[in-house]
Amino acid sequence: MPPARKLGVFSLSWPIFLQLTCTYFMGLVDVWALGRISDDAAAAVGSVNTVATFVLMMFSFMGQGGSLVYARALGKGEAEKVREFYSVALVLHLLLGAVVSLGLFAFAEDVARMLGLGGAHLAYGTAFLEIVGGTAVVHSLVAMLGGVMAANGFTRHAMFAAVFTNLVNVGLIFVLVLADFGPRWGVRGVALSTALATGAGLAYSAWLVFFRIRIRFRRPADGRQLRAHAGLLLAFSLPTMLEPAFWQAAQIATTRIIAAVGTDELAARMYTLSITNMIGMFSSALSQGLQIALGHLAGAGDTGRLRSIARRTRLVGVTAALVLALGVALCGGLIMDGFTDDPDVADAGRLLLWCGLLYLPGSSLIMTTASALRSVGQVTYPAAVGILVLWCVFVPLAYTLSLPLGLGIVGVMAAMAVDENLRALLLGLRWRSVAASQPPPVQNTGPRQKAPSSPEF
């Protein structure tokens, strides 16, 4: 049985933030290495990597959905049942990952062609997608084990696995791609480095789960329990996966709109995203930590502390996002000077950074409120709101304001502010209603698993 862990929201969240940062840094290292090969290689891989990133993001959110199921079961003290959940989730991740891996490997060239690649770009993109996409099952299993560790409060261990993966990736890229004494395999070397590093991360995560933390898995007693557990895991995971899928599609549509506005604005958008995404990662980490802590409280029936911790964390998230957005905006000149020498691009970038004040606090509120809702079983509503507002409000409004009405990039940012704050409002109203209707705390007289300990902020 794993040792007891303190499940404070902050103690859970800061390792998740560093884990997300490591994942982001791994992508930057790959891009840098590809740029050393050729601009054509970087451009081709950048195109197909949108597909690979999308798939890997789905596995990540699937792992988060599973972690909520585990956390609720742990909060109820259902030690044997949660072990069965682990086993069923492992099978689901393995099967889905294998199907996706086979599909991406078999149709890598078709996907690259669909993205408009040809000639040398097609060869580069196909080679990368065959290896990285073909090993998607490894990413799926990493996400599953990460969800197990997170639900038990071991987010630091998942962070260490991410750091280890990054170190292996850097070392392999140096040996396989950059070093004069190495084979200098180019794009295939970068893809192989990523795949092998992820495999090493999976092996390290498995060692942590089974031997370091000593979390045990258990096979369900019969087919009926297997189907019931699989149904519950999918019920929590699928809505969590669908919302980012539609969000990614909306971002593609936004990029096309900005490209129609002008190339300077598109370049500025790409540069500023690298900054605002860091603020988004902080909010995401905070929301993930909150979801784990509240999942335990919901399972234990401690609704009073659940509401209190949710309220404080939502306030902290909004305040932090506002302060970070303001700091970034005030340093906008220095930031953009580090990215570009083009004054038009720099001016557009500074404007975009100031626009972050309009939507980044709302984005933080969306993440934390959605996590609070999911912790009490409201998994469908946040996804439905996200999908409907994105495609019925944001995308049409961004197009209308930016192109027909001639507001350009300001129109896109105004639409984003409306989208984020409207979703935050709708989720906040739902949470107020749900929190008010929660039953009073009850004494849980069932057997309790020793780990983890009671959550605080």
Secondary structure, 3 states (H helix, E strand, C coil): CCCCCCCCHHHHHHHHHHHHHHHHHHHHHHHHHHHHHCHHHHHHHHHHHHHHHHHHHHHHHHHHHHHHHHHHHHHHCCHHHHHHHHHHHHHHHHHHHHHHHHHHHHCHHHHHHHCCCCHHHHHHHHHHHHHHHHCHHHHHHHHHHHHHHHHCCCHHHHHHHHHHHHHHHHHHHHHHHHCCCCCCCHHHHHHHHHHHHHHHHHHHHHHHHHHHCCCCCCCCCCHHHHHHHHHHHHHHHHHHHHHHHHHHHHHHHHHHHHHHHCHHHHHHHHHHHHHHHHHHHHHHHHHHHHHHHHHHHHHHCCHHHHHHHHHHHHHHHHHHHHHHHHHHHHCHHHHHHHHCCCHHHHHHHHHHHHHHHHHHHHHHHHHHHHHHHHHCCCCHHHHHHHHHHHHHHHHHHHHHHHCCCCCCHHHHHHHHHHHHHHHHHHHHHHHHHHHHHCCCCCCCCCCCCCCCCCCCC
